Amino acid sequence: KLQKLNAVKDKFFRIISHDLKSPFNAFINISETLSDPNLNLSKDKVQYFANSINKTAKSSYDLFKNLLLWSMSQREDIEIIKEDINLNTLVNETVEILKTQANEKNIEISVDINPEMKIVSDRNILETVLRNLISNAIKFTPKDGQISISADSKENETLLSVKDTGIGINKADLEKLFKPEFHHTTVGTNNEKGTGLGLILCKESIEKAGGTITVESELNKGSEFKIVLPC
């Protein structure tokens, strides 16, 4: 237990000291460039800087939200609030938020969920987990790839799947994915950087909501993350 707590502490400090420094450096560099009184920018350059600021701000905000939820999880401060959720609507809203990220790599995201399918769960947890899984799928899928999201209800549980045609994960790394004591992070197909926090947060959050998360993956053939939630 002490080893796990130490690993959690180390990861938390590493993210704060390293991963949060990068976006702030980006903001500083862009702001210094734009503050030059002799700067004469074309319309395309203005658009480029605006897109850079927007992209960095969004990724930083997502990281802050993950850090906040994760720290609450470690302190057992998360209050599970279950409610009726239309799963199709929730998934499509999350996809819409990440569409720009997918369009940059011409990745097609398809959703195959019954429009009437409802589950009883914690909305904030599901939104966080879906955002992390879909964002990861985009990150590790090459250009012109595909991501498919589906769901199926059986007896007393609902199975939600996020499947991609990405680079996959080797067997050795599969065992490290959900464990905070291992620092596992991989660069995306477009050199996107990660913190190694997202999947750990997904597992802890889903388990607090009474569900489970598993992954099946093969190198160069893609990955499929499966969430099972009680109906």
N, C-alpha and C positions, 0 to 999 in steps of 0.2 A: 504493500500500500504506500509506503514511504517513497519507494522508487518511482511509482506512478505519479505521486504528487510532485516529486522533484522534476520529473519529465514535463509535467503540465506547466510548472512554474518556469522552467527553462524555455519551453516553446513560447509561452506568453511573452517573456522578456525579449526573446529573439524577434518575434513579430513586431513588437513595439519599437525595438531599436533598429531593426534592419528594413523590414517590409514597409513600415510607415515612413521611413526616411526617403525612399525612392520617389513616391508621389510628391512629397514636399519639395524635393530637389527639382522635379519637373516644373512645379508651379513657380519656383524661384527663377529658374532659367528662362521660362516663357515671359514672366513679368518683367525681368531685367531687359529682355529683348524689346518688349513692347513699350517700356518706359523711356527708351532712347528718343530724345526730342528730334533727332535728325532722321528718324526712321520713316521711310516712305514705302508702304506696303501695297502690293497689288490686291485686288479683290480675292484672288485665289489664295494668296498668302494669309490674308485675314481669316478666310474660311478654314485654312489649315490649322492656324493657331487656335481658333475657336473650337474646332473638333478635338484638338489635343487636350485643351482644358476640360472640355465636357467629358471625354473618355477617362481622363485621370480622376476627375471629381467623382464620377460614377463608381469606378473601381475602388477608390478610397472609401466612399460611403458604404459600399458593400462589405469591405473589410472591417470598418468600424462596427457595423451591425453584427457581423459574425463574432467579433471580439466581445461585444457587449453581451450577446446571448450566451457565448461560451463561458464568460466569467460568471454570469448568473447561474449557469448550469453547475459550475464547480462549487458554488456556494449554496447549491440547492435552493436558489431563489426563484426558480421558474414555476409559475403557477399555471397549471394546465387548465385551460378553459375550453371545454368541448361544445361544439355547436354544429348545426346542420350545414353542410358545405356541398355545393354543387361542384363536383370534381372537374367536370369538363370546363366550366367557367373559370375555375381557379387555375387550371393548367394553361388555358389559352391566354389568360391575363399575364401569367408569368412569361410565356413565350413571347408575347407582344413586347414586354420590357426588354427582352434580350435579342429582339429581331435585328437591330442595328449591328450587334456583335456578330450575328450569324450571316448577315448580308455581306459583311466585309470579306467573308471567305466563300460566299455563294453556297452556303449550306442550307439545304432544305429541311425544315422541321415539320413533321406531320403529327397530328393528334388524332388518335382513334379511341375515343371515349364516348359512351352513350350520353347524349345531352341531358338525359334525365337522371344520370347516376349521382347519387348523394351518399355521403359518408358523414359520420359524427366523429369529429376530431378537433384538434387545436389548429385554428387557421394560421396563426403566426408561425408555428412550427412547420406546417406543411409548405407554406410560402418560402420559408428559409431553405428547407431541404430541396424543394423543387428548383429554386433559383441556383443553388450550388450544383446540383446534378446536371441541369441543362447547361449551365455556364461551363462546367467541366467538359461536357460532351462537345461543346463548340470548340473549346480550347484544344482538345486532343483529336479533333477530326480535321483531316486535310481539306483543302479547297474542293468544292463540288461534291462534298460528302452528304450524308443523310443522317438525320436523327429522328427516331420514331418513339412516340410516347403513347402508351396504351394502358388500359385498366380493365379488370375483370372481377366480378364478385362471385364468390363461391361459398355457400353455406354461411359461416359466421365471420368471413374475412374478405378483404378487398386487396387484390394484387395490383400494384402500380409499377409499370416498367418504363425505364428510360434507356433506350438502346441506340448505339451509334456505330458508324462505320469507320471509327478512328484507328489510331495506332495500336490500341490494346495495351495490356499490362502483362509482364512476365510473371511466372509463378512465384518467384522469390519476393517480388514487390507486392503481390496480392495479399500476402500475410501481414504486411506492414501498414496497409491503407488506413485501417480504423484504429490504430494504436498510437497514442500520444508519445509513448516512450521511444518511438522510431521517428526520426525526422525524414519524412519521405515527401519530396516534391519534385516535379518534372516540368521541364520547359515544354510549352505547347507547340503545335505545328507551325505557328507563326511567331515563335519566340515569346509567347505569352508566359508571364511568370506567375507562380502560385505560392501559397504559404504553407501548404500541407495541413491547413486547419479545417478546410471545408468538409471533408469526408468524416473527420473525427466529430465535428459538430453535428453532421447529419445522423450519425449512428447514435450519439448520446441523446439527441432531440427526439428521434423516432422511438427510441426505447422508453423515454419518459412519457410518450404519448401511447404507450402500450403496444407498439409494433416492433418490427424487425427490418433490417436492411442487409442484403447480400449482394455479391457481385460475381458475375461470370465474365471471363475475358480471355482473349487469345491474341498474341502478338500479330499485328498487321491485319487483324480481322475485326477488331472492334470490341466494345464492352457493353454489358447490359447490367444495370443496377435495378434490383427488385426490392420494392417496399411492400411489406405485408402489414395491413392495418386491421384491427378488429372492427367488424361492422357495428 
